[in-house]
Structure formats: C-alpha cells, structure tokens
C-alpha cells in the first residue's frame, strides 16, 4: 500500500466517523491530529465553529515532559484537560481523526481522562 492510498483511506475513515460525531458547547469534539513528530488536540464547538481549548506537544507546559512521543501525548492530554476545565468544559466527544485508537492517540485520551475530562 503506497502513501497516497494510505492517506486516502484514513481520510475516508475520518469522514465516515465525522458523519456521526459533532461537538456542542456542552460537549465539544476533542479532535486529535498526529504528525510523525508531534501531536495536537483541540476542543471544538461545531455548532458555533470555534475552538474552546487547544494543546500540543510544542507548548511549553507539555514540552517539559521528557520521554518518548507516547509520553508527550499523555502530557498533552492532561494539559488539554486542564485548559478545558478553565473553559468550563467537563465532557467531550473523542474524534481520533481516522486513526486507530492505539499508541499516541490512545495515550492522549488517557491523559485527558486522568486530567478530569470525561470522554
């Protein structure tokens, strides 16, 4: 499977999942984007089309965590949960972006849950 086919398959999975998932002000969508080096997460209110909170491993708070990419993803999840509490968000709907719920994506969700966010 070449890179183009793999990407198209992921985007197709993402569209299929997004048909059923949408975020609201009370329960925003926790969208995860994973590149080869970094991981980014946002809490999105799809009704108003605005981002309520965001975090990535490039943030100074998450960067302090030394370790592998999976450890940094968990720190990003905890940071996002902290920022969500500041924004008044308690619950979220998880959007894995067409990726498998495994590795860094699962670690980010676990960190968010440990931070107090209900997914």
C-alpha positions as CSV (number, residue, x, y, z in Angstrom):
1,X,0.0,0.0,0.0
2,X,1.6,3.3,-1.1
3,X,1.4,6.5,0.9
4,X,-1.3,8.0,-1.2
5,X,-3.6,5.1,-0.8
6,X,-3.0,5.0,3.0
7,X,-3.8,8.7,3.3
8,X,-6.9,8.5,1.2
9,X,-8.1,5.5,3.4
10,X,-7.5,7.5,6.6
11,X,-9.4,10.5,5.2
12,X,-12.3,8.2,4.2
13,X,-12.4,6.7,7.7
14,X,-12.3,10.2,9.2
15,X,-15.3,11.4,7.0
16,X,-17.2,8.2,7.9
17,X,-16.7,8.9,11.7
18,X,-17.5,12.6,11.4
19,X,-20.9,11.8,9.9
20,X,-21.9,10.6,13.4
21,X,-19.8,12.8,15.7
22,X,-20.3,16.6,16.2
23,X,-19.4,18.8,19.1
24,X,-21.6,21.2,21.0
25,X,-20.8,23.9,23.6
26,X,-21.7,21.5,26.4
27,X,-19.9,18.5,24.9
28,X,-17.3,19.7,22.3
29,X,-15.4,17.4,19.9
30,X,-11.9,16.5,21.1
31,X,-10.1,16.4,17.7
32,X,-6.6,14.8,17.5
33,X,-4.1,15.5,14.8
34,X,-1.0,13.3,14.8
35,X,2.0,14.0,12.6
36,X,5.2,12.0,12.5
37,X,6.9,14.2,15.1
38,X,4.1,16.0,17.0
39,X,0.6,15.7,18.3
40,X,-2.1,18.4,18.5
41,X,-5.5,18.4,20.2
42,X,-8.4,20.8,20.1
43,X,-11.8,21.0,21.8
44,X,-14.2,22.3,19.0
45,X,-17.7,23.5,19.3
46,X,-19.1,22.6,15.8
47,X,-22.4,24.5,16.3
48,X,-20.5,27.8,16.6
49,X,-17.5,26.7,14.6
50,X,-15.0,27.8,17.3
51,X,-12.1,26.2,19.2
52,X,-12.7,26.2,23.0
53,X,-9.2,24.9,24.0
54,X,-6.1,23.6,22.3
55,X,-2.9,21.9,23.3
56,X,0.1,20.4,21.6
57,X,3.5,18.9,22.5
58,X,5.0,22.2,21.2
59,X,3.5,24.0,24.2
60,X,6.0,24.9,26.9
61,X,3.9,23.0,29.6
62,X,3.9,19.7,27.6
63,X,7.4,20.1,26.3
64,X,8.9,19.9,29.8
65,X,7.9,16.2,29.9
66,X,11.0,14.3,28.7
67,X,10.4,10.9,27.2
68,X,9.1,9.4,24.0
69,X,6.3,10.6,21.8
70,X,3.7,8.5,23.7
71,X,4.7,10.1,27.0
72,X,4.4,13.6,25.4
73,X,1.0,12.7,24.0
74,X,-0.2,11.8,27.5
75,X,1.1,15.1,28.8
76,X,-0.8,16.9,26.0
77,X,-4.0,15.2,27.1
78,X,-3.5,16.3,30.7
79,X,-2.7,19.8,29.5
80,X,-5.8,19.9,27.3
81,X,-8.0,18.7,30.2
82,X,-6.6,21.5,32.4
83,X,-7.4,24.1,29.8
84,X,-10.9,22.5,29.3
85,X,-11.7,22.9,33.0
86,X,-10.6,26.6,32.7
87,X,-13.0,27.0,29.8
88,X,-15.8,25.3,31.7
89,X,-15.9,22.0,29.8
90,X,-16.4,18.8,31.7
91,X,-17.2,16.3,28.9
92,X,-16.1,15.8,25.3
93,X,-16.7,13.6,22.3
94,X,-13.5,11.9,21.0
95,X,-12.5,12.3,17.4
96,X,-9.5,10.2,16.5
97,X,-9.2,11.7,13.0
98,X,-9.5,8.4,11.2
99,X,-6.5,6.9,13.0
100,X,-6.5,3.8,15.1
101,X,-7.3,4.2,18.8
102,X,-3.8,3.0,19.7
103,X,-0.4,4.3,20.7
104,X,-0.2,8.1,20.9
105,X,-3.9,8.7,20.1
106,X,-5.0,6.4,23.0
107,X,-2.3,7.9,25.3
108,X,-3.6,11.4,24.7
109,X,-7.2,10.3,25.5
110,X,-5.9,8.5,28.7
111,X,-4.1,11.7,29.7
112,X,-7.2,13.7,29.2
113,X,-9.3,11.3,31.3
114,X,-6.7,11.4,34.1
115,X,-6.9,15.2,33.9
116,X,-10.6,15.0,34.7
117,X,-12.1,15.3,31.2
118,X,-15.0,12.8,30.6
119,X,-14.7,11.2,27.2
